[in-house]
Amino acid sequence: MKAQEIMKRQQAILNNNDLYRAIFADHKIEVRQTDSIFYSLEKTPPLYSNLVTLSEGWKPDDIFEEIDAAFQSERWDEWSIKDSFGVLDLSDREFIELFDAQWIYLEAQNFQPCESSTNLKYEIVTTENALAEWRIAWDSDEELGKQIFSPRLLADPKLYFVAGCEGKQIVSGCFINRTDDVLGISNFFAPDGDVRHWSDVVSFIFRSIQRTDLVGYERKPLIERLQLLGFEMVGDLAVWLKRGLR
């Protein structure tokens, strides 16, 4: 991997860690960090891993065992590890690979927007009612959204809920978190797989939040379409999941 790709991947990883910090702080979950991992010994919100690797050379260690012991003693439903480099094999530890993906990076100057025909109006969510509608549009499981995205996040100046509206109904959007040098895009949703939705969202972000580089991660089939807009693939990642006894 080239030095520039390594730097871009590192920016994406650190931005994602800042997102974790914001969500965990909102839930009053203590986080810790070493040179190799970012982690919490407490039960985490749905879709958020207890351990995120920061080093390609990390292997399961005493901290891993401590989290696993809490998982068993406190009878969590599951716990997961985000392998930020896509190099681990945890199948012998009772984990399954939930999915693999690619870190993505868009240099603002390289953005190639598509001609839009979606006719959606984009805005930043600012009220609790609008956030409730955003959560339902993101995932029909109302309880899942409530467990992750509380109204308190609306007051964080580094977080933005982007909503695309068809009339008064939210049908598209994403979650944005700001770090010093980039914006992270996550939780993207749209009524269909047309890449023009991504194009419209990115255009709105550049107009309304900041025209700066974007980072995130997505599944590989989608990334092939995102490359048409100027996104680059800058490294593998995978999420490993261990489920409790049901």
N, C-alpha and C positions, 0 to 999 in steps of 0.2 A: 504494500500500500504506500502511496506517495505521501510525503510529509504534509502536503496541503490537505489531503483527504483525512489523515490522522487528526490534524488540527480541527477540521470541521466535525469529525465524529466526536471529538472531545467536547466541543461546544454543545453539540446535541445532547450528550450524556449529562453534562453539567446543568444544562437548562432543564432537562427532565428531572434531575435531582432537586432543583429549586421548586419545581412543581410539586414534587412529593413533600418537600418541607412545608409548603403552603397548605396543602391538604391535611397533612398530619398535624400541623400546628392548630388548624381549625378544629380538629378532633381531640386536641390536647394529648396527642401521642408523642412520646419522647423518641427522638431519633439520635443515632450515634454514627460516627464515621471513623474509619481507619484509612490508611493509604490504599487499601484494596477493596473496601466495601462500604456501602451506605446501608444502614439497617435499623430495625426496631425490634425490641423483644416483646412488644405488645401486639395484640390482635389488630390488624390493619383494616381499613375500609375495603369493600369489594373492589376488585380489579387492581389493587395496589399491592405490590410485593413487599414482603418483610425484609428482603435482602436484594440489593442491586450491586452488581460487581463494578468496580472502578479500575480493575487491573485484569489484563488478559491472563495473567498467571495464577489467579486465585483458585484455590481448591477448598472443598469443605473442611472446616476447621472447628475450633472450640466454640466460636460464636454460632456457627451453623448448628452444632449439637445443642447449644443452649436454646436457640429458637425452636428447634425440633422438640426439645423436652417440654417447652411451654405449650407448643401445639398439642402434645399428647396429654399433658397434665390438665390443661384448661379446656380440652376437648373442642378445639377450633374445628370448623368445618373443613378448612383447608389452609395451606400457606404456600407461597410461591417465591421463586427466585427469578429476577430479571438478569439474564446473562447478557451484559452489554456488548459482548464481543462474539457471541454465537459459537463458543468453543467448548462448552461443558457437555458432558454426558452424565446425567444424574439418574439414569434408568435403574442402576443398581442400588439406589437410595430410596426406592419406592416413589419416585417422581415420574410424571409423564411430561413429554414436551407438549405444552398447550398450543404454541404456535411459534413460527419463526418469522422474521420481518427484516426490514432494512432501515437503518437510519437514513433520513433524507435531509438535504440541504438545498436551499434556494438563495443564491446571491441576488439581491434586489435588482441589480443592474442587468441580470440575465433573464428576468421574467418576460415570458412571451405569452401575453393574454390571448385567449380565444375570443372570437366575436360572440357576444352573449345573445341568447334568445330566450333566457329563462324568465325574464320579466319579474324577478323577485326583488323586493326592496330590503336592503340590509340595514341593520341598526345594532347598537350596543345595548344589551339588556341592563336595565338600571333598577327595576322594581322586583319585589318578591313575587308578585303575580306573574310577571313576564318570565321570571326564572322558573317558576313552576311549569309554565307552558313549554319553556325550552327543554326542561328535563324530560317531559312526556314525549316531545318531538324527537329527542335524542334516543330515548329507549322507552317503550311502552310500559315497562315495569316501573311504576311510579315509586315504589319503595326503594328500588335500586338507586334512582337519582337522588332521593332524599338522603340516603346513607352516605353519598359521596359529596354532593354539592349543596352546602347549606347557604342560606341567604347572607350569612356573615361574610362570605367570599366577595359579595358585591362591593364591600367597603375597601377591599385590597386594591391599591392603585396599580399594582403590577399584574392584575388578573382581569380578563375581559371575556364575557360571554357574547359571542357574535350570533345574531339570529337573522335568517333570511325569511321574509314573510311573503306569503301569497294572500293578498288581502289582509285580513287580520290574523291569519293562521301561520304559525311558525312551521316551516317545512324543511329548513336547512340551517346549518350553523356549525360552530366549533367553539373550542375553549382555547384562549390565548394566555400564555404567561410570558412576562418580560424578564429577561436578565440584562446585564449591562450592555451586551453587544448584539443580542439576537432576540427574536420573538419565537416562542415555541407554539406550535399548532397541534392540537390533540382533539379527540372526541368529535371528529368531523362527521357530519351526517347530511344526507341529501335525499330527495325523493327517488333518485335513480342514479346510475353509475356514470352519467355524462360528465366528462372532465370539465365541461364549462361551468359546473357548479364550483369546482375548485378555483377556476380562473376568476369567477365573480367574487368569491370569498377573499382571495388573495388581493385582488384589486381594491376591495373595500378596506381590508386591513392596511394596505399601503396609504390609502386616502385618509382614513379615520383614526388610525392608531399611530403607526410610524412606518416610514419606508426604510426598512432595514432587513437584513438577512433573516430567513425563516428556517427553523429546524423542526424535526419531529421524527416519527417513524410510522411506516405503513407496511402492509403486506405486499409481497412482490408483484402480483398481477396488476395492482393499482399503480405501482411505481412506474411501470412501463408506460402508462398513459400520462403520469405526472411529468415524465421526462419531456413531453411535448411542450410543457409550460416552462421548462428550464430547471426543474429539480434534478439534483444529482443523488445517486446512491453512494453513501460514504461508509458503509460497514454493516455487517450482520449483527443481529441480536436474536435472542430466543427467550421465551418465558417457560419455566418449568414449574409444574404444579404437583403438590402432594395433597391428596384428599383424606379426610378422616373417615372412620368407620361410621356407616349409616345404619 
